[in-house]
Amino acid sequence: MHTLTQFRLCPRSRSIRLALAELGLEATLADERPWEWRPEFLALNPAGELPVLELDGGPTLCGAYAISEYFAALPENTEAATPRAPLFVGSLDDQAEQRRLVDWFHGKLDREVTRELLIERVYGHLMQGQAPAPDPSALRAIRSNIRYHLAYVNHLAHDRRWLAGDERSFADLAAAGHLSTIDYLGEIPWDTYPAAKAWYMRMKSRPSFRTLLSDRMPGIAPAPVYADLDF
């Protein structure tokens, strides 16, 4: 059995959980608190970043980029490469656009929204003996950035069948990883962005999403509509 070391609200971890489910691959989940910098975890990934996928009988893959590209590059006759749907699809131009958006979500959106939101609302709450109140000015900046990114997702979803084009790809999974984390914390005004909401409802209804919707963080309840498929 493969083992995925992850944090339940880590958006990159969530994108890989979705990818593995879409590929029809099972993995045991090993929870890791990334702020603790445990020596055992650093031995797996010296960068101290999530996720890490230990393949049964295979290599250890560190980071969402390495994991997604590993499965994208497997030859079709490899036993592990019998996916229900590939992660990157279509022509080289199509795949370039998909990778651009993966970089947008795992890079720009993470820097400007998700990482900072986790720091303000989750990490401090879970650190033993530390429960500082979120910084109001930081939350205002994060929420402004959320609206900017949601407007972009809304634009993509309005003009395309899926975010990167006509076919679902890892770009959709990367976006869903981040938006599901933000949605857990109740920070998304979905009704203001109807095309983004319709896209997310389609993603949320996929079987691969079920385990994400069952996630719960100790002491941090999800938003009331987090697990609702029709919200």
C-alpha positions in Angstrom: 0.0 0.0 0.0 1.2 3.5 -0.9 1.6 6.0 2.0 0.7 9.7 1.6 2.1 12.0 4.3 -0.1 15.0 4.4 -2.0 17.6 6.5 -5.8 17.4 6.1 -6.2 21.1 5.2 -3.0 21.4 3.1 -4.2 22.2 -0.4 -1.3 20.5 -2.2 -2.0 17.4 -0.2 -5.6 17.6 -1.1 -4.9 17.9 -4.8 -2.8 14.7 -4.7 -5.5 12.9 -2.7 -7.9 13.9 -5.5 -5.4 12.8 -8.1 -4.8 9.4 -6.6 -8.6 8.8 -6.3 -9.1 9.8 -10.0 -6.3 7.5 -10.9 -7.9 4.7 -9.0 -5.0 4.3 -6.6 -5.4 3.8 -2.8 -3.0 5.2 -0.2 -2.8 5.2 3.5 -2.9 8.7 4.9 -0.2 9.7 7.5 -1.0 13.0 9.1 1.8 15.4 9.6 1.9 18.9 11.2 4.3 20.8 8.9 5.1 23.4 11.5 6.7 20.9 13.9 9.7 20.0 11.6 10.0 16.5 13.0 13.3 14.8 12.2 11.5 11.8 11.0 9.5 13.8 8.5 12.6 15.8 7.4 14.3 12.4 6.7 11.5 11.8 4.2 11.6 15.3 2.7 14.5 17.6 3.8 12.5 20.6 2.5 9.9 19.9 5.2 7.0 20.4 2.7 3.9 18.4 2.0 2.8 16.1 0.5 5.1 13.1 0.4 4.1 9.9 -1.4 5.9 6.7 -0.5 5.2 4.3 -3.3 4.9 0.7 -2.3 8.0 -0.9 -3.8 8.9 2.3 -5.5 10.5 5.7 -4.9 9.5 8.4 -2.4 8.0 11.4 -4.2 8.2 14.8 -2.5 5.8 17.6 -3.4 2.7 17.9 -5.5 4.7 18.8 -8.6 7.0 15.7 -8.5 4.0 13.4 -7.7 1.8 14.7 -10.5 4.6 14.7 -13.1 5.6 11.2 -12.0 2.2 9.8 -12.8 1.8 11.9 -15.9 5.0 10.4 -17.3 4.4 6.8 -16.6 4.1 4.7 -19.8 0.7 3.4 -20.6 1.8 -0.3 -20.2 2.9 0.3 -16.6 0.6 -1.3 -14.1 0.3 1.8 -11.9 -0.6 3.9 -15.0 -4.1 2.6 -15.5 -6.0 5.8 -14.6 -9.6 6.5 -14.9 -8.6 9.8 -16.3 -5.1 11.2 -17.0 -3.8 14.2 -15.1 -2.7 16.2 -18.2 -4.6 15.8 -21.4 -4.7 16.9 -25.0 -2.1 18.6 -27.1 1.2 20.1 -25.9 -0.5 23.5 -26.0 -3.4 22.1 -23.9 -1.0 20.6 -21.4 1.0 23.8 -21.2 -2.1 25.7 -20.2 -3.0 23.1 -17.6 0.5 23.3 -16.1 0.3 27.1 -16.1 -2.9 26.9 -14.0 -1.4 24.3 -11.7 1.4 26.8 -11.1 -1.1 29.6 -10.5 -3.0 27.7 -7.9 -0.1 25.9 -6.1 2.0 29.0 -6.4 0.2 32.4 -6.6 -3.0 31.4 -4.9 -1.1 29.6 -2.2 1.2 32.5 -1.5 -1.6 35.1 -1.5 -4.4 33.3 0.2 -4.3 29.7 1.3 -1.0 29.6 3.2 -1.7 32.8 5.0 -5.2 31.8 5.9 -3.9 28.5 7.4 -1.4 30.5 9.4 -4.0 32.9 10.7 -6.8 30.5 11.4 -5.5 27.0 11.7 -1.8 26.5 12.6 -1.9 28.8 15.6 -5.0 27.2 16.9 -3.5 23.7 16.7 -0.1 24.6 18.3 -0.2 23.4 21.9 -0.4 26.3 24.3 -0.8 28.9 21.5 -4.1 30.2 20.3 -3.5 33.8 19.1 -6.4 35.7 17.6 -6.1 36.1 13.9 -4.7 39.5 12.8 -7.6 41.5 11.4 -5.5 43.4 8.9 -4.0 40.1 7.6 -7.5 38.6 7.2 -8.7 41.7 5.3 -5.8 41.4 2.9 -6.5 37.6 2.5 -10.2 38.2 1.9 -9.4 40.8 -0.7 -7.1 38.3 -2.5 -9.8 35.6 -2.3 -12.1 37.8 -4.3 -9.4 38.4 -6.9 -8.7 34.7 -7.3 -12.4 33.7 -7.3 -13.0 36.3 -10.0 -10.3 34.6 -12.1 -11.7 31.1 -11.5 -15.2 32.5 -12.4 -13.8 33.8 -15.6 -12.2 30.5 -16.5 -15.3 28.5 -15.6 -17.5 30.8 -17.5 -15.5 30.6 -20.8 -14.4 26.9 -20.6 -15.9 23.5 -19.9 -13.2 22.9 -17.3 -10.7 25.5 -16.0 -8.0 24.7 -18.5 -10.1 23.8 -21.4 -12.5 21.1 -22.7 -11.2 18.3 -20.5 -10.8 17.9 -16.8 -7.1 17.9 -15.7 -4.8 18.3 -12.7 -5.4 22.0 -13.0 -9.0 21.4 -11.8 -7.7 19.2 -9.0 -5.1 21.8 -7.9 -7.8 24.5 -7.8 -10.2 22.3 -5.9 -7.5 21.5 -3.4 -7.2 25.1 -2.5 -10.8 26.1 -2.7 -11.9 23.2 -0.6 -9.5 24.3 2.2 -10.8 27.9 1.9 -14.3 26.6 1.8 -13.8 24.5 4.9 -13.0 27.7 6.8 -16.1 29.4 5.4 -14.3 32.1 3.5 -15.8 31.8 0.0 -18.8 34.0 -1.0 -19.9 31.5 -3.6 -23.1 33.3 -4.7 -21.0 36.2 -6.0 -19.3 33.9 -8.4 -21.9 31.7 -10.1 -19.7 30.1 -12.8 -17.0 29.2 -10.2 -19.7 27.8 -7.9 -21.2 25.6 -10.7 -17.7 24.3 -11.5 -17.0 23.6 -7.9 -20.3 21.8 -7.5 -19.3 19.5 -10.3 -16.0 18.8 -8.7 -17.5 18.4 -5.3 -19.9 15.7 -6.6 -17.2 13.5 -8.0 -16.5 10.3 -6.0 -12.8 11.4 -5.6 -14.1 14.2 -3.4 -15.8 12.1 -0.7 -12.9 11.7 1.6 -12.1 15.4 1.5 -15.7 16.2 2.5 -15.4 13.9 5.5 -12.3 15.6 6.8 -12.5 17.3 10.2 -9.9 19.3 12.1 -9.9 19.1 16.0 -11.5 22.2 17.4 -12.2 23.7 14.0 -15.6 22.9 12.6 -16.2 23.2 8.8 -18.5 25.8 7.3 -22.2 24.7 7.4 -22.3 24.0 3.7 -18.8 22.4 3.4 -20.1 18.9 2.8 -23.3 19.8 1.0 -23.2 18.9 -2.7 -26.1 21.3 -3.5 -25.2 24.5 -1.8 
